[in-house]
Amino acid sequence: MAHRLITQVVLIGSRVLGRAFAEAYKQAAASSQYQRAQAKAGGTTTAGRANLTSGMTLDEACKILNVKPPQKGAASAPEDLEEVMTRFKRLFDANEPQKGGSFYLQSKILRARERLEAEIRPQLEKAAQDAEVKEGWNPKVYKDR
């Protein structure tokens, strides 16, 4: 009698686990397919997508720091970064918890700065590389006398 009960428990348990795994696989496959479709439809626009590190969209970060979205041209990148940093410092200091501010707001301001920096830094690096290529490589050569 006991072996029959144990056998039934094992069979029912394996059936339940099998169905759960099958359902989880279906959901994962559907999610993956949806993300691929969104990536194809979205193209290269990052304004509406959240950054994986900060979990914040570019529009949300711009609204928090009250700055314009960074332009794609590398010429305006240093000014954009400078403006982001000045706004960040002012808002971060104004929301200091010891002065009656909010730690939550401070963390949102920090994440907004990180998101905007992640958008601007590649432009700065590309501009530096372009300037280096344009300038050329000029090694310092010392001649022995």
Short mmCIF file of the C-alpha atoms (twelve columns), coordinates in Angstrom:
data_MODEL
# 
_entry.id   MODEL 
# 
loop_
_atom_site.group_PDB 
_atom_site.id 
_atom_site.type_symbol 
_atom_site.label_atom_id 
_atom_site.label_alt_id 
_atom_site.label_comp_id 
_atom_site.label_asym_id 
_atom_site.label_seq_id 
_atom_site.Cartn_x 
_atom_site.Cartn_y 
_atom_site.Cartn_z 
_atom_site.pdbx_PDB_model_num 
ATOM 1   C CA . MET A 1   0.000  0.000  0.000   1 
ATOM 2   C CA . ALA A 2   2.805  2.415  0.891   1 
ATOM 3   C CA . HIS A 3   4.684  1.788  -2.361  1 
ATOM 4   C CA . ARG A 4   1.520  2.564  -4.317  1 
ATOM 5   C CA . LEU A 5   1.072  5.881  -2.476  1 
ATOM 6   C CA . ILE A 6   4.738  6.834  -3.014  1 
ATOM 7   C CA . THR A 7   4.491  5.977  -6.708  1 
ATOM 8   C CA . GLN A 8   1.383  8.146  -7.103  1 
ATOM 9   C CA . VAL A 9   3.038  11.071 -5.307  1 
ATOM 10  C CA . VAL A 10  6.135  10.816 -7.533  1 
ATOM 11  C CA . LEU A 11  4.061  10.602 -10.728 1 
ATOM 12  C CA . ILE A 12  1.800  13.510 -9.804  1 
ATOM 13  C CA . GLY A 13  4.781  15.602 -8.675  1 
ATOM 14  C CA . SER A 14  6.694  14.963 -11.877 1 
ATOM 15  C CA . ARG A 15  3.619  15.799 -13.943 1 
ATOM 16  C CA . VAL A 16  3.163  19.112 -12.089 1 
ATOM 17  C CA . LEU A 17  6.849  20.028 -12.435 1 
ATOM 18  C CA . GLY A 18  6.822  19.072 -16.103 1 
ATOM 19  C CA . ARG A 19  3.862  21.317 -16.795 1 
ATOM 20  C CA . ALA A 20  5.462  24.180 -14.842 1 
ATOM 21  C CA . PHE A 21  8.704  23.910 -16.808 1 
ATOM 22  C CA . ALA A 22  6.824  23.698 -20.098 1 
ATOM 23  C CA . GLU A 23  4.834  26.823 -19.234 1 
ATOM 24  C CA . ALA A 24  7.980  28.694 -18.152 1 
ATOM 25  C CA . TYR A 25  9.663  27.747 -21.432 1 
ATOM 26  C CA . LYS A 26  6.682  29.011 -23.431 1 
ATOM 27  C CA . GLN A 27  6.754  32.337 -21.571 1 
ATOM 28  C CA . ALA A 28  10.517 32.718 -22.038 1 
ATOM 29  C CA . ALA A 29  10.243 31.962 -25.743 1 
ATOM 30  C CA . ALA A 30  7.391  34.452 -26.164 1 
ATOM 31  C CA . SER A 31  9.334  37.123 -24.261 1 
ATOM 32  C CA . SER A 32  12.427 36.537 -26.369 1 
ATOM 33  C CA . GLN A 33  10.404 36.740 -29.568 1 
ATOM 34  C CA . TYR A 34  8.758  39.964 -28.386 1 
ATOM 35  C CA . GLN A 35  12.125 41.543 -27.561 1 
ATOM 36  C CA . ARG A 36  13.513 40.615 -30.972 1 
ATOM 37  C CA . ALA A 37  10.469 42.150 -32.638 1 
ATOM 38  C CA . GLN A 38  10.863 45.327 -30.572 1 
ATOM 39  C CA . ALA A 39  14.558 45.544 -31.439 1 
ATOM 40  C CA . LYS A 40  13.781 45.260 -35.145 1 
ATOM 41  C CA . ALA A 41  10.972 47.803 -34.986 1 
ATOM 42  C CA . GLY A 42  12.811 50.189 -32.667 1 
ATOM 43  C CA . GLY A 43  16.007 50.453 -34.635 1 
ATOM 44  C CA . THR A 44  18.592 52.650 -32.960 1 
ATOM 45  C CA . THR A 45  16.335 54.957 -30.977 1 
ATOM 46  C CA . THR A 46  17.362 54.864 -27.339 1 
ATOM 47  C CA . ALA A 47  15.194 57.701 -26.080 1 
ATOM 48  C CA . GLY A 48  12.274 55.464 -25.192 1 
ATOM 49  C CA . ARG A 49  14.240 52.478 -23.922 1 
ATOM 50  C CA . ALA A 50  15.552 52.242 -20.413 1 
ATOM 51  C CA . ASN A 51  19.250 51.769 -19.895 1 
ATOM 52  C CA . LEU A 52  20.057 48.458 -18.239 1 
ATOM 53  C CA . THR A 53  22.411 49.988 -15.668 1 
ATOM 54  C CA . SER A 54  20.264 52.881 -14.523 1 
ATOM 55  C CA . GLY A 55  16.801 51.582 -15.384 1 
ATOM 56  C CA . MET A 56  15.874 55.031 -16.657 1 
ATOM 57  C CA . THR A 57  14.941 56.322 -20.066 1 
ATOM 58  C CA . LEU A 58  16.793 59.209 -21.640 1 
ATOM 59  C CA . ASP A 59  13.654 61.372 -21.597 1 
ATOM 60  C CA . GLU A 60  13.138 60.730 -17.887 1 
ATOM 61  C CA . ALA A 61  16.763 61.620 -17.117 1 
ATOM 62  C CA . CYS A 62  16.466 64.850 -19.103 1 
ATOM 63  C CA . LYS A 63  13.290 65.809 -17.265 1 
ATOM 64  C CA . ILE A 64  14.833 65.111 -13.846 1 
ATOM 65  C CA . LEU A 65  17.883 67.288 -14.509 1 
ATOM 66  C CA . ASN A 66  15.939 69.771 -16.659 1 
ATOM 67  C CA . VAL A 67  18.315 69.586 -19.626 1 
ATOM 68  C CA . LYS A 68  17.795 69.107 -23.335 1 
ATOM 69  C CA . PRO A 69  18.456 65.641 -24.761 1 
ATOM 70  C CA . PRO A 70  22.052 65.367 -25.998 1 
ATOM 71  C CA . GLN A 71  22.531 65.942 -29.707 1 
ATOM 72  C CA . LYS A 72  24.140 63.263 -31.836 1 
ATOM 73  C CA . GLY A 73  26.939 65.557 -33.002 1 
ATOM 74  C CA . ALA A 74  30.243 65.243 -31.188 1 
ATOM 75  C CA . ALA A 75  30.770 69.022 -31.198 1 
ATOM 76  C CA . SER A 76  28.094 69.697 -28.575 1 
ATOM 77  C CA . ALA A 77  29.049 66.796 -26.278 1 
ATOM 78  C CA . PRO A 78  31.418 68.717 -23.930 1 
ATOM 79  C CA . GLU A 79  28.853 71.480 -23.402 1 
ATOM 80  C CA . ASP A 80  26.124 68.912 -22.767 1 
ATOM 81  C CA . LEU A 81  28.250 67.103 -20.189 1 
ATOM 82  C CA . GLU A 82  29.200 70.358 -18.492 1 
ATOM 83  C CA . GLU A 83  25.552 71.417 -18.230 1 
ATOM 84  C CA . VAL A 84  24.561 67.994 -16.865 1 
ATOM 85  C CA . MET A 85  27.266 68.194 -14.206 1 
ATOM 86  C CA . THR A 86  26.314 71.703 -13.057 1 
ATOM 87  C CA . ARG A 87  22.629 70.759 -12.794 1 
ATOM 88  C CA . PHE A 88  23.546 67.524 -11.035 1 
ATOM 89  C CA . LYS A 89  25.702 69.262 -8.419  1 
ATOM 90  C CA . ARG A 90  23.078 71.885 -7.682  1 
ATOM 91  C CA . LEU A 91  20.186 69.419 -7.364  1 
ATOM 92  C CA . PHE A 92  22.206 66.792 -5.495  1 
ATOM 93  C CA . ASP A 93  23.337 69.331 -2.894  1 
ATOM 94  C CA . ALA A 94  19.842 70.804 -2.585  1 
ATOM 95  C CA . ASN A 95  18.412 67.375 -1.734  1 
ATOM 96  C CA . GLU A 96  20.952 66.490 0.949   1 
ATOM 97  C CA . PRO A 97  19.075 64.439 3.594   1 
ATOM 98  C CA . GLN A 98  20.897 66.209 6.443   1 
ATOM 99  C CA . LYS A 99  19.536 69.522 5.150   1 
ATOM 100 C CA . GLY A 100 15.980 68.203 4.997   1 
ATOM 101 C CA . GLY A 101 16.168 66.762 1.496   1 
ATOM 102 C CA . SER A 102 15.248 63.315 0.260   1 
ATOM 103 C CA . PHE A 103 17.600 60.378 -0.228  1 
ATOM 104 C CA . TYR A 104 15.187 59.010 -2.841  1 
ATOM 105 C CA . LEU A 105 15.394 62.222 -4.883  1 
ATOM 106 C CA . GLN A 106 19.157 62.227 -4.541  1 
ATOM 107 C CA . SER A 107 19.353 58.707 -5.911  1 
ATOM 108 C CA . LYS A 108 17.056 59.603 -8.841  1 
ATOM 109 C CA . ILE A 109 19.274 62.607 -9.623  1 
ATOM 110 C CA . LEU A 110 22.369 60.401 -9.498  1 
ATOM 111 C CA . ARG A 111 20.801 57.803 -11.814 1 
ATOM 112 C CA . ALA A 112 19.735 60.562 -14.228 1 
ATOM 113 C CA . ARG A 113 23.306 61.873 -14.365 1 
ATOM 114 C CA . GLU A 114 24.655 58.361 -14.961 1 
ATOM 115 C CA . ARG A 115 22.138 57.784 -17.771 1 
ATOM 116 C CA . LEU A 116 23.027 61.041 -19.510 1 
ATOM 117 C CA . GLU A 117 26.751 60.390 -19.084 1 
ATOM 118 C CA . ALA A 118 26.282 56.965 -20.658 1 
ATOM 119 C CA . GLU A 119 24.703 58.704 -23.642 1 
ATOM 120 C CA . ILE A 120 27.340 61.471 -23.927 1 
ATOM 121 C CA . ARG A 121 30.592 59.601 -23.119 1 
ATOM 122 C CA . PRO A 122 30.735 57.603 -26.392 1 
ATOM 123 C CA . GLN A 123 30.386 60.858 -28.330 1 
ATOM 124 C CA . LEU A 124 33.304 62.375 -26.383 1 
ATOM 125 C CA . GLU A 125 35.455 59.304 -26.963 1 
ATOM 126 C CA . LYS A 126 34.667 59.332 -30.684 1 
ATOM 127 C CA . ALA A 127 35.528 63.021 -30.896 1 
ATOM 128 C CA . ALA A 128 38.852 62.388 -29.127 1 
ATOM 129 C CA . GLN A 129 39.657 59.534 -31.500 1 
ATOM 130 C CA . ASP A 130 38.772 61.645 -34.532 1 
ATOM 131 C CA . ALA A 131 40.973 64.478 -33.263 1 
ATOM 132 C CA . GLU A 132 43.851 62.070 -32.703 1 
ATOM 133 C CA . VAL A 133 43.482 60.608 -36.188 1 
ATOM 134 C CA . LYS A 134 43.251 64.074 -37.722 1 
ATOM 135 C CA . GLU A 135 46.292 65.297 -35.803 1 
ATOM 136 C CA . GLY A 136 48.311 62.202 -36.599 1 
ATOM 137 C CA . TRP A 137 50.831 60.345 -34.538 1 
ATOM 138 C CA . ASN A 138 53.849 62.448 -33.714 1 
ATOM 139 C CA . PRO A 139 56.313 60.506 -31.581 1 
ATOM 140 C CA . LYS A 140 58.971 62.365 -29.667 1 
ATOM 141 C CA . VAL A 141 62.287 61.333 -31.131 1 
ATOM 142 C CA . TYR A 142 65.493 62.040 -29.251 1 
ATOM 143 C CA . LYS A 143 68.718 61.945 -31.211 1 
ATOM 144 C CA . ASP A 144 72.024 61.027 -29.664 1 
ATOM 145 C CA . ARG A 145 74.822 63.459 -30.335 1 
# 
